[in-house]
C-alpha cells in the first residue's frame, strides 16, 4: 500500500539546511525561517493558500542567510482543517515536510500563557530543528496516507454522519409528538398517512402548523434515509466486485463470524488498509486503547485508556467486543473474558470489554497479515454473511 514517507532514513546533518514552520489560518498564514537555533527567525505573514508567494519567500530567505539555491529545505505544520494537500504540494517542490500532531506539542504548564500565531510558529520552528538534529520524541509526526487511501475513507465516514442525521430527524419527530402526548413506534415511509389520524387527549387533530412542520421534518428524514440506502448499496457492490487490496481484506474479515460489513469496512479503510503497523503495542496506541498509569510519590492509580488514537475505530472496536461474546462463545478470547470478568459487576465487565477490544484488534491484525485465525474462533461462508446473523445462527 502506497503512502507518503514521513521521515528520511539517512540525513546529512552537516549540509546547509533552511528550516521553516507554518501556522495555518483561514485568511493568513504565518511563516518562520531560520538556519539554526542561533538565528533570529525571519517571520512573514502571507495570504492563505498562496503557493507562489511562499516559494518566492523561500528563495528570499536563502539569499538573506547566504545559502545556495539548492540548499535543502525542511518544514512542518500542525495537522488541522487544511488537511494534507499542503504537505503533498511541499513534497512535490522537493521540501521535506512533516505534519505534526497538535496534541503532542509540549507547552508550559502555567495557569496562563501567551499565545499568538508568531509565538506558535516560533515554537514549531525550534521543535523542527530539534527533531531534525536527532530528538525523535520531541513530538509525534502524522503518517500521511496516499490520496487513494484517504479517498477510501470518505464512504464510511459520510455514511456514519448521515445515519446520525437520520436519527436526529427521527428523534425530533418523536419529540414534537411527545409534546402533544402522542407516540409513534418508529418513523418510516408511512408516517404521513398516519399523521392525519393522530388525535390529542381531547380527541382533536394536531394543529395545522405542527402538522406541516412534522411533514417537513419527515421529508428531511426521507432524504437522509435514501442517502443511507445508496451508500450501503455502493459499499455492498464494492465488496462483491472490487479487486482492490483493501476490499480484499474486507472480504477476508467478513469470513469471521460476528464481523459485519460496517465493522470490516471501517477496520480496513481506517486502519489496516493503508498503515504499516510494526507491532501490537503500536496498534493499541494508534487506537487509543493503551493504559495511562499515574505514579507520583505515594499516588499510584490507573487513569484509564488514553483515547489518543482513532476515535471511530476505538468506538467500533468496543462494539465488536460486545458482539464477539454471543457470536464466538467457544473462542479463547471469549473464554478468557468470561473467566476474568464475566462474574463481576457491571463496571468490571465494562473495563474488561475494553481489554477484550484491544486483544480482538490485535487478533484481527494478525489474521489479515498472517491468516492466523483467532484461537477457537468460528469462520463462515460468504452465503451466510448475506443471510444475516439470525440465519447464520440457525444453520450453526
C-alpha positions in Angstrom: 0.0 0.0 0.0 1.5 3.3 -1.1 1.9 6.1 1.4 3.8 9.3 1.8 7.1 8.9 3.8 7.3 10.8 7.0 11.0 10.6 7.7 14.2 10.1 5.7 16.2 7.1 6.7 19.6 8.9 6.4 20.1 12.6 6.9 23.3 14.6 6.2 23.2 16.9 9.2 26.3 18.8 8.1 24.8 20.1 4.9 23.3 23.6 4.9 19.5 23.5 5.7 16.8 26.0 5.7 14.2 25.4 8.4 10.7 26.7 8.1 7.4 26.3 10.1 3.9 27.4 9.3 0.9 28.4 11.3 -2.1 27.9 9.0 -5.0 30.2 9.4 -8.0 30.8 7.2 -7.1 34.2 5.9 -3.4 34.5 6.8 -0.5 32.0 7.1 2.4 32.9 9.3 5.8 31.5 8.3 9.1 31.4 10.2 12.5 30.8 8.6 15.9 30.1 10.2 19.1 28.2 9.5 19.8 27.1 13.1 19.0 27.7 16.8 21.2 30.7 17.0 19.4 32.6 14.2 16.6 35.1 14.9 13.6 33.7 13.0 12.5 35.6 9.9 8.7 35.9 10.2 6.5 36.5 7.3 2.7 36.7 7.1 1.1 35.9 3.7 -2.4 35.3 2.4 -3.5 31.7 2.9 -3.1 29.1 0.1 -0.8 31.4 -1.9 1.7 28.8 -3.1 3.7 31.0 -5.5 4.2 33.6 -2.7 5.6 31.0 -0.4 8.1 29.7 -2.9 9.3 33.3 -3.5 9.7 33.8 0.2 11.8 30.6 0.5 14.1 31.9 -2.2 14.5 35.3 -0.5 15.2 33.6 2.8 18.0 31.5 1.2 19.5 34.7 -0.2 19.3 36.5 3.1 21.1 33.8 5.0 23.7 33.2 2.3 22.6 29.7 1.4 22.9 28.2 -2.1 19.8 28.0 -4.2 19.8 24.2 -4.0 20.1 24.1 -0.2 17.8 21.6 1.5 14.6 22.9 2.9 12.7 21.2 5.8 9.3 22.4 7.1 6.4 21.5 9.4 2.9 22.5 10.2 0.2 21.3 12.6 -2.4 18.8 11.4 -5.8 20.5 11.2 -8.6 21.7 9.0 -6.3 22.3 6.0 -5.7 18.6 5.7 -2.8 17.1 3.8 -2.9 18.8 0.4 -0.3 21.3 1.6 2.1 18.5 2.6 1.8 17.0 -0.8 2.4 20.3 -2.5 5.6 20.9 -0.5 6.8 17.3 -1.2 6.3 18.0 -4.9 8.6 21.1 -4.6 11.3 19.0 -3.0 10.7 20.3 0.5 10.9 17.7 3.3 7.7 18.5 5.3 6.2 16.8 8.3 2.7 17.1 9.6 2.7 17.3 13.4 0.1 16.0 15.8 -1.0 19.2 17.6 -1.7 17.3 20.9 1.9 16.1 21.1 3.5 19.6 21.2 4.9 20.4 24.6 3.5 23.5 26.3 4.3 25.3 29.6 2.1 24.3 32.5 1.5 27.8 33.8 -2.1 28.8 34.5 -2.0 31.5 31.8 0.4 31.6 28.9 0.8 33.9 26.0 -0.5 32.5 22.7 -0.2 34.3 19.3 0.5 33.0 15.8 4.0 34.4 16.0 4.8 32.6 19.2 3.2 29.3 18.0 5.2 29.3 14.7 8.4 30.1 16.6 7.8 27.2 18.9 7.2 24.9 15.9 10.4 26.1 14.2 12.5 25.4 17.3 11.0 21.9 17.7 11.6 21.3 14.0 15.2 22.0 14.5 15.4 19.7 17.5 13.7 16.9 15.6 16.0 17.3 12.7 19.0 17.1 14.9 18.0 13.8 16.4 15.3 14.2 19.1 12.7 11.7 17.9 10.4 12.1 20.9 10.1 15.9 20.7 6.6 15.4 19.0 4.5 12.9 17.1 4.6 13.0 13.3 1.4 12.1 11.4 1.7 9.3 8.9 0.4 10.8 5.8 -1.7 8.4 3.7 -1.8 8.4 -0.1 -4.5 10.2 -1.9 -6.2 6.9 -2.8 -6.1 5.6 0.8 -7.5 8.9 2.1 -10.3 8.9 -0.5 -11.4 5.4 0.5 -12.3 6.7 4.0 -15.0 9.1 2.6 -17.7 6.5 2.1 -18.0 5.1 5.6 -17.4 8.5 7.3 -20.2 10.0 5.2 -22.4 7.0 6.0 -21.8 7.4 9.7 -22.7 11.1 9.6 -25.8 10.6 7.6 -27.1 7.9 9.9 -26.6 10.2 12.8 -28.5 12.9 10.9 -31.4 10.5 10.1 -31.6 9.6 13.8 -31.8 13.3 14.7 -34.7 13.8 12.4 -36.5 10.8 13.8 -35.9 11.9 17.4 -37.2 15.4 16.6 -40.4 14.0 15.1 -40.9 11.8 18.2 -40.1 14.8 20.5 -42.7 17.1 18.8 -45.3 14.4 19.1 -44.4 13.8 22.7 -45.2 17.4 23.5 -48.8 16.6 22.5 -49.0 13.4 24.5 -48.6 11.2 21.4 -46.1 8.5 20.5 -45.2 6.5 17.3 -43.3 3.2 17.4 -41.0 4.3 14.7 -40.6 6.8 11.8 -40.9 5.2 8.4 -42.2 5.9 4.9 -45.8 5.5 6.0 -45.6 8.3 8.6 -47.5 11.0 6.6 -50.5 8.6 6.2 -50.8 8.0 9.9 -50.2 11.7 10.9 -53.7 12.8 9.9 -55.3 10.1 12.1 -53.5 11.1 15.3 -55.6 12.7 18.0 -54.6 14.6 21.1 -56.1 14.0 24.6 -59.2 16.0 23.8 -59.8 14.0 20.6 -58.7 16.9 18.3 -56.3 16.6 15.4 -52.9 18.1 15.6 -52.6 21.9 14.9 -52.1 22.7 11.2 -48.7 24.4 11.7 -47.4 21.5 13.7 -48.5 19.0 11.1 -46.7 21.0 8.4 -43.5 21.1 10.5 -43.7 17.3 11.1 -44.1 16.7 7.3 -41.1 18.9 6.5 -39.1 17.1 9.1 -40.2 13.7 7.6 -39.1 14.9 4.2 -35.6 15.6 5.6 -35.7 12.1 7.2 -36.6 10.6 3.9 -33.7 12.3 2.1 -31.2 11.1 4.7 -32.7 7.6 4.6 -32.3 7.5 0.8 -28.7 8.6 1.1 -28.0 5.8 3.7 -29.5 3.2 1.4 -27.5 4.5 -1.6 -24.2 4.4 0.3 -24.9 1.0 1.8 -25.6 -0.4 -1.7 -22.5 1.2 -3.1 -20.4 -0.4 -0.3 -22.1 -3.8 -0.9 -21.3 -3.6 -4.6 -17.6 -2.8 -3.9 -17.4 -5.7 -1.5 -18.8 -8.1 -4.1 -16.9 -6.9 -7.2 -13.8 -4.8 -6.4 -10.4 -6.3 -6.8 -8.5 -3.7 -4.8 -6.3 -4.9 -2.0 -8.2 -3.1 0.8 -11.5 -4.5 -0.3 -9.9 -8.0 -0.4 -9.0 -7.5 3.3 -12.6 -6.5 4.0 -13.9 -9.8 2.4 -11.3 -11.7 4.5 -12.6 -10.1 7.7 -16.1 -11.0 6.8 -15.1 -14.6 7.0 -15.0 -14.3 10.8 -18.3 -15.0 12.4 -19.7 -11.9 14.2 -18.0 -9.4 11.9 -20.3 -7.5 9.6 -19.9 -5.1 6.7 -19.8 -1.9 8.9 -17.0 -3.1 11.2 -14.9 -4.8 8.5 -15.1 -1.8 6.2 -14.2 0.6 8.9 -11.4 -1.5 10.3 -9.7 -1.8 6.9 -10.3 1.7 5.5 -9.3 3.5 8.7 -6.5 1.3 9.8 -5.4 -1.9 8.1 -5.7 -0.7 4.5 -3.0 2.0 4.4 -0.9 1.8 7.6 2.3 0.0 8.1 1.9 -1.4 11.7 5.0 -2.7 13.3 3.7 -4.5 16.5 0.8 -4.8 18.8 1.9 -2.0 21.1 1.8 0.4 18.2 -1.6 -0.9 17.1 -3.1 -0.3 20.6 -1.6 3.2 20.7 -3.0 4.1 17.3 -6.4 3.1 18.5 -6.1 4.9 21.9 -6.6 1.6 23.8 -3.4 1.9 25.9 -3.4 2.3 29.7 -2.3 5.5 31.3 -0.8 4.8 34.8 -0.2 7.6 37.2 2.6 7.1 39.7 4.0 10.0 41.7 5.2 9.8 45.3 2.6 7.9 47.2 -0.1 8.2 44.4 -0.4 5.1 42.3 -3.6 4.6 40.2 -4.7 3.9 36.7 -6.4 6.7 34.7 -8.0 4.5 32.1 -7.2 4.3 28.4 -5.5 7.1 26.6 -8.2 7.8 23.9 -5.5 9.4 21.9 -6.0 7.4 18.7 -8.6 7.0 16.1 -12.0 7.5 17.8 -14.0 5.9 15.0 -12.1 2.7 15.2 -12.0 2.7 19.0 -15.8 3.0 19.2 -16.2 0.2 16.7 -13.7 -2.0 18.5 -15.7 -1.8 21.7 -18.9 -2.6 19.9 -17.4 -5.6 18.2 -16.1 -6.8 21.5 -19.6 -6.8 22.9 -20.8 -8.7 19.8 -17.9 -11.2 19.9 -19.1 -12.8 23.1 -22.5 -14.1 21.9 -21.3 -14.8 18.3 -18.0 -16.5 19.3 -18.6 -18.1 22.7 -16.1 -21.0 22.2 -13.2 -18.7 21.2 -10.3 -18.4 23.5 -10.9 -14.6 23.9 -14.5 -15.1 25.0 -13.5 -17.8 27.5 -10.8 -15.5 28.9 -13.3 -12.7 29.3 -15.9 -14.9 31.0 -13.4 -16.3 33.4 -11.9 -13.0 34.4 -14.8 -10.5 34.1 -18.0 -12.5 33.4 -18.9 -12.8 37.1 -18.0 -9.3 38.2 -20.3 -6.3 38.5 -21.2 -4.0 35.6 -18.2 -1.7 35.9 -15.8 -4.6 35.9 -17.4 -6.0 32.8 -17.1 -2.7 31.0 -13.5 -2.5 31.9 -13.0 -6.0 30.7 -14.7 -5.3 27.4 -12.1 -2.6 26.6 -9.4 -5.1 27.3 -11.2 -7.6 25.0 -11.5 -4.9 22.3 -7.7 -4.4 22.3 -7.0 -8.1 22.1 -9.5 -8.5 19.3 -7.9 -5.7 17.4 -4.5 -7.4 17.6 -6.1 -10.7 16.7 -7.7 -9.3 13.5 -4.4 -7.6 12.5 -2.6 -10.9 12.8 -5.5 -12.6 10.9 -5.1 -10.1 8.0 -1.3 -10.2 8.0 -0.6 -13.9 8.5 -4.0 -15.6 8.0 -3.9 -16.8 11.7 -7.5 -17.3 12.8 -8.1 -16.3 16.4 -7.9 -19.3 18.7 -11.2 -21.1 18.8 -13.0 -18.6 16.5 -15.6 -19.8 14.0 -15.5 -18.8 10.4 -18.4 -18.6 8.0 -19.0 -18.8 4.3 -20.0 -15.8 2.2 -23.6 -17.0 1.8 -24.2 -16.8 5.5 -23.0 -13.2 5.6 -25.7 -12.3 3.0 -28.4 -14.1 5.0 -27.6 -12.2 8.2 -26.8 -13.3 11.8 -30.1 -14.9 12.5 -29.9 -17.3 9.6 -26.3 -18.0 10.4 -27.2 -19.0 14.0 -29.9 -21.3 12.7 -27.6 -23.1 10.4 -24.9 -23.3 13.1 
